[in-house]
Amino acid sequence: MRIFLTGASGCIGHYITETLIQETGHELFLLVRNPNKLQFDYKARSGVTILPGDLQEIENIATF
């Protein structure tokens, strides 16, 4: 399964993303404005793709 999540560096998104990384094998696509603010190890497993940007630029990543 593929999951697209916005706000992965935010307060709630951080916890959701960390749980998905640790407890699932799903392919994750994380839309974040600033990847430097991520507070978890997204390199802990394969299948996690960081997409820098915001929803105003969603058409640029629609091919994923």
N, CA, C and O atoms as a Maestro MAE file, in Angstrom:
{
 s_m_m2io_version
 :::
 2.0.0
}

f_m_ct {
 s_m_title
 :::
 protein
 m_atom[256] {
  # First column is atom index #
  i_m_mmod_type
  r_m_x_coord
  r_m_y_coord
  r_m_z_coord
  i_m_residue_number
  s_m_chain_name
  s_m_pdb_residue_name
  s_m_pdb_atom_name
  i_m_atomic_number
  :::
  1 25 0.844 -1.173 0.000 1 A "MET " " N  " 7
  2 3 0.000 0.000 0.000 1 A "MET " " CA " 6
  3 2 0.892 1.239 0.000 1 A "MET " " C  " 6
  4 15 1.957 1.255 0.616 1 A "MET " " O  " 8
  5 25 0.440 2.266 -0.696 2 A "ARG " " N  " 7
  6 3 1.130 3.553 -0.722 2 A "ARG " " CA " 6
  7 2 0.333 4.551 0.105 2 A "ARG " " C  " 6
  8 15 -0.890 4.635 -0.003 2 A "ARG " " O  " 8
  9 25 1.053 5.309 0.935 3 A "ILE " " N  " 7
  10 3 0.415 6.320 1.776 3 A "ILE " " CA " 6
  11 2 1.077 7.663 1.506 3 A "ILE " " C  " 6
  12 15 2.301 7.779 1.555 3 A "ILE " " O  " 8
  13 25 0.263 8.679 1.219 4 A "PHE " " N  " 7
  14 3 0.731 10.048 1.027 4 A "PHE " " CA " 6
  15 2 0.308 10.836 2.253 4 A "PHE " " C  " 6
  16 15 -0.878 10.897 2.579 4 A "PHE " " O  " 8
  17 25 1.276 11.442 2.935 5 A "LEU " " N  " 7
  18 3 0.986 12.167 4.171 5 A "LEU " " CA " 6
  19 2 1.541 13.572 4.082 5 A "LEU " " C  " 6
  20 15 2.699 13.766 3.712 5 A "LEU " " O  " 8
  21 25 0.721 14.553 4.419 6 A "THR " " N  " 7
  22 3 1.189 15.934 4.483 6 A "THR " " CA " 6
  23 2 1.452 16.291 5.942 6 A "THR " " C  " 6
  24 15 0.830 15.735 6.847 6 A "THR " " O  " 8
  25 25 2.370 17.216 6.161 7 A "GLY " " N  " 7
  26 3 2.628 17.691 7.518 7 A "GLY " " CA " 6
  27 2 3.403 16.726 8.391 7 A "GLY " " C  " 6
  28 15 3.218 16.723 9.608 7 A "GLY " " O  " 8
  29 25 4.258 15.912 7.814 8 A "ALA " " N  " 7
  30 3 5.001 14.910 8.580 8 A "ALA " " CA " 6
  31 2 5.961 15.524 9.590 8 A "ALA " " C  " 6
  32 15 6.376 14.850 10.533 8 A "ALA " " O  " 8
  33 25 6.321 16.795 9.409 9 A "SER " " N  " 7
  34 3 7.225 17.437 10.354 9 A "SER " " CA " 6
  35 2 6.472 18.201 11.441 9 A "SER " " C  " 6
  36 15 7.089 18.776 12.337 9 A "SER " " O  " 8
  37 25 5.151 18.208 11.366 10 A "GLY " " N  " 7
  38 3 4.339 18.907 12.359 10 A "GLY " " CA " 6
  39 2 4.118 18.068 13.607 10 A "GLY " " C  " 6
  40 15 4.583 16.931 13.696 10 A "GLY " " O  " 8
  41 25 3.417 18.628 14.554 11 A "CYS " " N  " 7
  42 3 3.200 17.979 15.855 11 A "CYS " " CA " 6
  43 2 2.490 16.637 15.718 11 A "CYS " " C  " 6
  44 15 3.010 15.621 16.179 11 A "CYS " " O  " 8
  45 25 1.345 16.611 15.112 12 A "ILE " " N  " 7
  46 3 0.582 15.363 14.982 12 A "ILE " " CA " 6
  47 2 1.163 14.487 13.880 12 A "ILE " " C  " 6
  48 15 1.290 13.274 14.052 12 A "ILE " " O  " 8
  49 25 1.513 15.088 12.756 13 A "GLY " " N  " 7
  50 3 2.078 14.338 11.639 13 A "GLY " " CA " 6
  51 2 3.343 13.590 12.014 13 A "GLY " " C  " 6
  52 15 3.596 12.496 11.509 13 A "GLY " " O  " 8
  53 25 4.127 14.167 12.882 14 A "HIS " " N  " 7
  54 3 5.360 13.544 13.358 14 A "HIS " " CA " 6
  55 2 5.067 12.194 14.019 14 A "HIS " " C  " 6
  56 15 5.740 11.203 13.735 14 A "HIS " " O  " 8
  57 25 4.076 12.156 14.889 15 A "TYR " " N  " 7
  58 3 3.735 10.916 15.584 15 A "TYR " " CA " 6
  59 2 3.122 9.879 14.640 15 A "TYR " " C  " 6
  60 15 3.429 8.690 14.730 15 A "TYR " " O  " 8
  61 25 2.268 10.330 13.749 16 A "ILE " " N  " 7
  62 3 1.654 9.415 12.790 16 A "ILE " " CA " 6
  63 2 2.715 8.796 11.889 16 A "ILE " " C  " 6
  64 15 2.723 7.585 11.666 16 A "ILE " " O  " 8
  65 25 3.605 9.632 11.376 17 A "THR " " N  " 7
  66 3 4.652 9.146 10.474 17 A "THR " " CA " 6
  67 2 5.592 8.187 11.174 17 A "THR " " C  " 6
  68 15 5.938 7.142 10.621 17 A "THR " " O  " 8
  69 25 6.006 8.523 12.373 18 A "GLU " " N  " 7
  70 3 6.910 7.652 13.120 18 A "GLU " " CA " 6
  71 2 6.276 6.286 13.370 18 A "GLU " " C  " 6
  72 15 6.949 5.259 13.274 18 A "GLU " " O  " 8
  73 25 4.992 6.272 13.688 19 A "THR " " N  " 7
  74 3 4.276 5.009 13.895 19 A "THR " " CA " 6
  75 2 4.198 4.211 12.600 19 A "THR " " C  " 6
  76 15 4.414 2.999 12.607 19 A "THR " " O  " 8
  77 25 3.894 4.875 11.492 20 A "LEU " " N  " 7
  78 3 3.830 4.176 10.204 20 A "LEU " " CA " 6
  79 2 5.189 3.590 9.821 20 A "LEU " " C  " 6
  80 15 5.255 2.488 9.277 20 A "LEU " " O  " 8
  81 25 6.259 4.309 10.097 21 A "ILE " " N  " 7
  82 3 7.603 3.812 9.790 21 A "ILE " " CA " 6
  83 2 7.936 2.588 10.626 21 A "ILE " " C  " 6
  84 15 8.483 1.611 10.114 21 A "ILE " " O  " 8
  85 25 7.611 2.638 11.904 22 A "GLN " " N  " 7
  86 3 7.989 1.568 12.823 22 A "GLN " " CA " 6
  87 2 7.080 0.349 12.741 22 A "GLN " " C  " 6
  88 15 7.538 -0.773 12.956 22 A "GLN " " O  " 8
  89 25 5.798 0.547 12.435 23 A "GLU " " N  " 7
  90 3 4.845 -0.544 12.578 23 A "GLU " " CA " 6
  91 2 4.230 -1.057 11.280 23 A "GLU " " C  " 6
  92 15 3.416 -1.980 11.307 23 A "GLU " " O  " 8
  93 25 4.610 -0.470 10.142 24 A "THR " " N  " 7
  94 3 4.070 -0.955 8.877 24 A "THR " " CA " 6
  95 2 5.200 -1.109 7.858 24 A "THR " " C  " 6
  96 15 6.318 -0.638 8.068 24 A "THR " " O  " 8
  97 25 4.894 -1.748 6.803 25 A "GLY " " N  " 7
  98 3 5.834 -1.872 5.696 25 A "GLY " " CA " 6
  99 2 5.359 -1.104 4.481 25 A "GLY " " C  " 6
  100 15 5.866 -1.297 3.376 25 A "GLY " " O  " 8
  101 25 4.377 -0.227 4.688 26 A "HIS " " N  " 7
  102 3 3.801 0.528 3.581 26 A "HIS " " CA " 6
  103 2 4.812 1.503 2.994 26 A "HIS " " C  " 6
  104 15 5.714 1.981 3.682 26 A "HIS " " O  " 8
  105 25 4.641 1.786 1.709 27 A "GLU " " N  " 7
  106 3 5.463 2.788 1.043 27 A "GLU " " CA " 6
  107 2 4.905 4.160 1.420 27 A "GLU " " C  " 6
  108 15 3.720 4.429 1.224 27 A "GLU " " O  " 8
  109 25 5.766 5.027 1.963 28 A "LEU " " N  " 7
  110 3 5.330 6.321 2.472 28 A "LEU " " CA " 6
  111 2 5.884 7.461 1.619 28 A "LEU " " C  " 6
  112 15 7.061 7.471 1.257 28 A "LEU " " O  " 8
  113 25 5.021 8.408 1.309 29 A "PHE " " N  " 7
  114 3 5.408 9.621 0.606 29 A "PHE " " CA " 6
  115 2 5.043 10.782 1.521 29 A "PHE " " C  " 6
  116 15 3.868 11.008 1.810 29 A "PHE " " O  " 8
  117 25 6.056 11.518 1.976 30 A "LEU " " N  " 7
  118 3 5.860 12.552 2.989 30 A "LEU " " CA " 6
  119 2 6.081 13.934 2.384 30 A "LEU " " C  " 6
  120 15 7.195 14.264 1.975 30 A "LEU " " O  " 8
  121 25 5.030 14.738 2.326 31 A "LEU " " N  " 7
  122 3 5.132 16.100 1.832 31 A "LEU " " CA " 6
  123 2 5.450 17.014 3.014 31 A "LEU " " C  " 6
  124 15 4.652 17.141 3.942 31 A "LEU " " O  " 8
  125 25 6.618 17.645 2.973 32 A "VAL " " N  " 7
  126 3 7.036 18.547 4.057 32 A "VAL " " CA " 6
  127 2 7.615 19.823 3.462 32 A "VAL " " C  " 6
  128 15 8.281 19.796 2.427 32 A "VAL " " O  " 8
  129 25 7.351 20.942 4.134 33 A "ARG " " N  " 7
  130 3 7.914 22.207 3.663 33 A "ARG " " CA " 6
  131 2 9.412 22.267 3.909 33 A "ARG " " C  " 6
  132 15 10.165 22.750 3.063 33 A "ARG " " O  " 8
  133 25 9.847 21.777 5.069 34 A "ASN " " N  " 7
  134 3 11.265 21.839 5.415 34 A "ASN " " CA " 6
  135 2 11.714 20.473 5.944 34 A "ASN " " C  " 6
  136 15 11.458 20.155 7.105 34 A "ASN " " O  " 8
  137 25 12.371 19.668 5.121 35 A "PRO " " N  " 7
  138 3 12.807 18.337 5.555 35 A "PRO " " CA " 6
  139 2 13.755 18.364 6.752 35 A "PRO " " C  " 6
  140 15 13.876 17.369 7.467 35 A "PRO " " O  " 8
  141 25 14.429 19.494 6.977 36 A "ASN " " N  " 7
  142 3 15.339 19.602 8.119 36 A "ASN " " CA " 6
  143 2 14.616 19.582 9.457 36 A "ASN " " C  " 6
  144 15 15.245 19.370 10.494 36 A "ASN " " O  " 8
  145 25 13.308 19.798 9.452 37 A "LYS " " N  " 7
  146 3 12.531 19.790 10.690 37 A "LYS " " CA " 6
  147 2 12.020 18.404 11.080 37 A "LYS " " C  " 6
  148 15 11.397 18.254 12.131 37 A "LYS " " O  " 8
  149 25 12.270 17.402 10.262 38 A "LEU " " N  " 7
  150 3 11.819 16.054 10.591 38 A "LEU " " CA " 6
  151 2 12.528 15.573 11.843 38 A "LEU " " C  " 6
  152 15 13.752 15.656 11.944 38 A "LEU " " O  " 8
  153 25 11.752 15.066 12.801 39 A "GLN " " N  " 7
  154 3 12.285 14.675 14.099 39 A "GLN " " CA " 6
  155 2 12.351 13.165 14.279 39 A "GLN " " C  " 6
  156 15 12.338 12.680 15.410 39 A "GLN " " O  " 8
  157 25 12.419 12.430 13.207 40 A "PHE " " N  " 7
  158 3 12.489 10.978 13.285 40 A "PHE " " CA " 6
  159 2 13.425 10.492 12.201 40 A "PHE " " C  " 6
  160 15 13.754 11.232 11.273 40 A "PHE " " O  " 8
  161 25 13.851 9.251 12.318 41 A "ASP " " N  " 7
  162 3 14.793 8.691 11.360 41 A "ASP " " CA " 6
  163 2 14.030 8.064 10.205 41 A "ASP " " C  " 6
  164 15 13.660 6.891 10.264 41 A "ASP " " O  " 8
  165 25 13.796 8.836 9.162 42 A "TYR " " N  " 7
  166 3 13.066 8.325 8.001 42 A "TYR " " CA " 6
  167 2 13.936 7.425 7.136 42 A "TYR " " C  " 6
  168 15 13.436 6.797 6.203 42 A "TYR " " O  " 8
  169 25 15.220 7.355 7.430 43 A "LYS " " N  " 7
  170 3 16.115 6.469 6.699 43 A "LYS " " CA " 6
  171 2 16.219 5.106 7.387 43 A "LYS " " C  " 6
  172 15 17.011 4.256 6.980 43 A "LYS " " O  " 8
  173 25 15.416 4.911 8.427 44 A "ALA " " N  " 7
  174 3 15.459 3.671 9.201 44 A "ALA " " CA " 6
  175 2 15.053 2.462 8.355 44 A "ALA " " C  " 6
  176 15 15.444 1.333 8.655 44 A "ALA " " O  " 8
  177 25 14.286 2.693 7.320 45 A "ARG " " N  " 7
  178 3 13.888 1.602 6.427 45 A "ARG " " CA " 6
  179 2 13.639 2.149 5.037 45 A "ARG " " C  " 6
  180 15 13.462 3.351 4.844 45 A "ARG " " O  " 8
  181 25 13.630 1.249 4.082 46 A "SER " " N  " 7
  182 3 13.377 1.676 2.706 46 A "SER " " CA " 6
  183 2 11.885 1.954 2.526 46 A "SER " " C  " 6
  184 15 11.068 1.589 3.371 46 A "SER " " O  " 8
  185 25 11.550 2.596 1.433 47 A "GLY " " N  " 7
  186 3 10.150 2.842 1.128 47 A "GLY " " CA " 6
  187 2 9.614 4.147 1.671 47 A "GLY " " C  " 6
  188 15 8.403 4.363 1.681 47 A "GLY " " O  " 8
  189 25 10.506 5.030 2.129 48 A "VAL " " N  " 7
  190 3 10.080 6.340 2.619 48 A "VAL " " CA " 6
  191 2 10.653 7.397 1.676 48 A "VAL " " C  " 6
  192 15 11.868 7.505 1.514 48 A "VAL " " O  " 8
  193 25 9.773 8.167 1.065 49 A "THR " " N  " 7
  194 3 10.186 9.205 0.122 49 A "THR " " CA " 6
  195 2 9.797 10.562 0.682 49 A "THR " " C  " 6
  196 15 8.631 10.798 0.999 49 A "THR " " O  " 8
  197 25 10.772 11.451 0.805 50 A "ILE " " N  " 7
  198 3 10.526 12.806 1.275 50 A "ILE " " CA " 6
  199 2 10.289 13.701 0.066 50 A "ILE " " C  " 6
  200 15 11.098 13.730 -0.862 50 A "ILE " " O  " 8
  201 25 9.178 14.429 0.082 51 A "LEU " " N  " 7
  202 3 8.810 15.326 -1.008 51 A "LEU " " CA " 6
  203 2 8.787 16.756 -0.461 51 A "LEU " " C  " 6
  204 15 7.804 17.160 0.160 51 A "LEU " " O  " 8
  205 25 9.858 17.529 -0.685 52 A "PRO " " N  " 7
  206 3 9.862 18.911 -0.202 52 A "PRO " " CA " 6
  207 2 8.866 19.753 -0.991 52 A "PRO " " C  " 6
  208 15 8.816 19.673 -2.218 52 A "PRO " " O  " 8
  209 25 8.073 20.560 -0.289 53 A "GLY " " N  " 7
  210 3 7.102 21.423 -0.952 53 A "GLY " " CA " 6
  211 2 5.878 21.620 -0.084 53 A "GLY " " C  " 6
  212 15 5.891 21.314 1.108 53 A "GLY " " O  " 8
  213 25 4.824 22.132 -0.687 54 A "ASP " " N  " 7
  214 3 3.563 22.290 0.031 54 A "ASP " " CA " 6
  215 2 2.396 22.034 -0.930 54 A "ASP " " C  " 6
  216 15 2.603 21.754 -2.111 54 A "ASP " " O  " 8
  217 25 1.197 22.131 -0.419 55 A "LEU " " N  " 7
  218 3 0.025 21.790 -1.225 55 A "LEU " " CA " 6
  219 2 -0.198 22.740 -2.399 55 A "LEU " " C  " 6
  220 15 -0.912 22.393 -3.339 55 A "LEU " " O  " 8
  221 25 0.393 23.922 -2.362 56 A "GLN " " N  " 7
  222 3 0.263 24.845 -3.483 56 A "GLN " " CA " 6
  223 2 1.016 24.332 -4.706 56 A "GLN " " C  " 6
  224 15 0.750 24.764 -5.828 56 A "GLN " " O  " 8
  225 25 1.954 23.412 -4.493 57 A "GLU " " N  " 7
  226 3 2.757 22.857 -5.575 57 A "GLU " " CA " 6
  227 2 2.422 21.391 -5.830 57 A "GLU " " C  " 6
  228 15 3.241 20.661 -6.388 57 A "GLU " " O  " 8
  229 25 1.252 20.960 -5.437 58 A "ILE " " N  " 7
  230 3 0.881 19.541 -5.490 58 A "ILE " " CA " 6
  231 2 0.925 18.986 -6.912 58 A "ILE " " C  " 6
  232 15 1.204 17.802 -7.100 58 A "ILE " " O  " 8
  233 25 0.660 19.805 -7.893 59 A "GLU " " N  " 7
  234 3 0.675 19.300 -9.275 59 A "GLU " " CA " 6
  235 2 2.068 18.867 -9.701 59 A "GLU " " C  " 6
  236 15 2.197 18.075 -10.634 59 A "GLU " " O  " 8
  237 25 3.111 19.357 -9.051 60 A "ASN " " N  " 7
  238 3 4.481 18.970 -9.387 60 A "ASN " " CA " 6
  239 2 4.820 17.557 -8.924 60 A "ASN " " C  " 6
  240 15 5.747 16.939 -9.448 60 A "ASN " " O  " 8
  241 25 4.086 17.048 -7.958 61 A "ILE " " N  " 7
  242 3 4.377 15.708 -7.439 61 A "ILE " " CA " 6
  243 2 3.246 14.721 -7.709 61 A "ILE " " C  " 6
  244 15 3.266 13.607 -7.185 61 A "ILE " " O  " 8
  245 25 2.298 15.095 -8.488 62 A "ALA " " N  " 7
  246 3 1.123 14.262 -8.741 62 A "ALA " " CA " 6
  247 2 1.463 12.962 -9.444 62 A "ALA " " C  " 6
  248 15 0.632 12.055 -9.467 62 A "ALA " " O  " 8
  249 25 2.642 12.836 -10.016 63 A "THR " " N  " 7
  250 3 2.996 11.621 -10.742 63 A "THR " " CA " 6
  251 2 3.429 10.486 -9.836 63 A "THR " " C  " 6
  252 15 3.554 9.354 -10.303 63 A "THR " " O  " 8
  253 25 3.663 10.744 -8.553 64 A "PHE " " N  " 7
  254 3 4.051 9.690 -7.634 64 A "PHE " " CA " 6
  255 2 2.855 8.839 -7.387 64 A "PHE " " C  " 6
  256 15 2.933 7.869 -6.633 64 A "PHE " " O  " 8
  :::
 }
 m_bond[255] {
  # First column is bond index #
  i_m_from
  i_m_to
  i_m_order
  :::
  1 1 2 1
  2 2 3 1
  3 3 4 2
  4 3 5 1
  5 5 6 1
  6 6 7 1
  7 7 8 2
  8 7 9 1
  9 9 10 1
  10 10 11 1
  11 11 12 2
  12 11 13 1
  13 13 14 1
  14 14 15 1
  15 15 16 2
  16 15 17 1
  17 17 18 1
  18 18 19 1
  19 19 20 2
  20 19 21 1
  21 21 22 1
  22 22 23 1
  23 23 24 2
  24 23 25 1
  25 25 26 1
  26 26 27 1
  27 27 28 2
  28 27 29 1
  29 29 30 1
  30 30 31 1
  31 31 32 2
  32 31 33 1
  33 33 34 1
  34 34 35 1
  35 35 36 2
  36 35 37 1
  37 37 38 1
  38 38 39 1
  39 39 40 2
  40 39 41 1
  41 41 42 1
  42 42 43 1
  43 43 44 2
  44 43 45 1
  45 45 46 1
  46 46 47 1
  47 47 48 2
  48 47 49 1
  49 49 50 1
  50 50 51 1
  51 51 52 2
  52 51 53 1
  53 53 54 1
  54 54 55 1
  55 55 56 2
  56 55 57 1
  57 57 58 1
  58 58 59 1
  59 59 60 2
  60 59 61 1
  61 61 62 1
  62 62 63 1
  63 63 64 2
  64 63 65 1
  65 65 66 1
  66 66 67 1
  67 67 68 2
  68 67 69 1
  69 69 70 1
  70 70 71 1
  71 71 72 2
  72 71 73 1
  73 73 74 1
  74 74 75 1
  75 75 76 2
  76 75 77 1
  77 77 78 1
  78 78 79 1
  79 79 80 2
  80 79 81 1
  81 81 82 1
  82 82 83 1
  83 83 84 2
  84 83 85 1
  85 85 86 1
  86 86 87 1
  87 87 88 2
  88 87 89 1
  89 89 90 1
  90 90 91 1
  91 91 92 2
  92 91 93 1
  93 93 94 1
  94 94 95 1
  95 95 96 2
  96 95 97 1
  97 97 98 1
  98 98 99 1
  99 99 100 2
  100 99 101 1
  101 101 102 1
  102 102 103 1
  103 103 104 2
  104 103 105 1
  105 105 106 1
  106 106 107 1
  107 107 108 2
  108 107 109 1
  109 109 110 1
  110 110 111 1
  111 111 112 2
  112 111 113 1
  113 113 114 1
  114 114 115 1
  115 115 116 2
  116 115 117 1
  117 117 118 1
  118 118 119 1
  119 119 120 2
  120 119 121 1
  121 121 122 1
  122 122 123 1
  123 123 124 2
  124 123 125 1
  125 125 126 1
  126 126 127 1
  127 127 128 2
  128 127 129 1
  129 129 130 1
  130 130 131 1
  131 131 132 2
  132 131 133 1
  133 133 134 1
  134 134 135 1
  135 135 136 2
  136 135 137 1
  137 137 138 1
  138 138 139 1
  139 139 140 2
  140 139 141 1
  141 141 142 1
  142 142 143 1
  143 143 144 2
  144 143 145 1
  145 145 146 1
  146 146 147 1
  147 147 148 2
  148 147 149 1
  149 149 150 1
  150 150 151 1
  151 151 152 2
  152 151 153 1
  153 153 154 1
  154 154 155 1
  155 155 156 2
  156 155 157 1
  157 157 158 1
  158 158 159 1
  159 159 160 2
  160 159 161 1
  161 161 162 1
  162 162 163 1
  163 163 164 2
  164 163 165 1
  165 165 166 1
  166 166 167 1
  167 167 168 2
  168 167 169 1
  169 169 170 1
  170 170 171 1
  171 171 172 2
  172 171 173 1
  173 173 174 1
  174 174 175 1
  175 175 176 2
  176 175 177 1
  177 177 178 1
  178 178 179 1
  179 179 180 2
  180 179 181 1
  181 181 182 1
  182 182 183 1
  183 183 184 2
  184 183 185 1
  185 185 186 1
  186 186 187 1
  187 187 188 2
  188 187 189 1
  189 189 190 1
  190 190 191 1
  191 191 192 2
  192 191 193 1
  193 193 194 1
  194 194 195 1
  195 195 196 2
  196 195 197 1
  197 197 198 1
  198 198 199 1
  199 199 200 2
  200 199 201 1
  201 201 202 1
  202 202 203 1
  203 203 204 2
  204 203 205 1
  205 205 206 1
  206 206 207 1
  207 207 208 2
  208 207 209 1
  209 209 210 1
  210 210 211 1
  211 211 212 2
  212 211 213 1
  213 213 214 1
  214 214 215 1
  215 215 216 2
  216 215 217 1
  217 217 218 1
  218 218 219 1
  219 219 220 2
  220 219 221 1
  221 221 222 1
  222 222 223 1
  223 223 224 2
  224 223 225 1
  225 225 226 1
  226 226 227 1
  227 227 228 2
  228 227 229 1
  229 229 230 1
  230 230 231 1
  231 231 232 2
  232 231 233 1
  233 233 234 1
  234 234 235 1
  235 235 236 2
  236 235 237 1
  237 237 238 1
  238 238 239 1
  239 239 240 2
  240 239 241 1
  241 241 242 1
  242 242 243 1
  243 243 244 2
  244 243 245 1
  245 245 246 1
  246 246 247 1
  247 247 248 2
  248 247 249 1
  249 249 250 1
  250 250 251 1
  251 251 252 2
  252 251 253 1
  253 253 254 1
  254 254 255 1
  255 255 256 2
  :::
 }
}
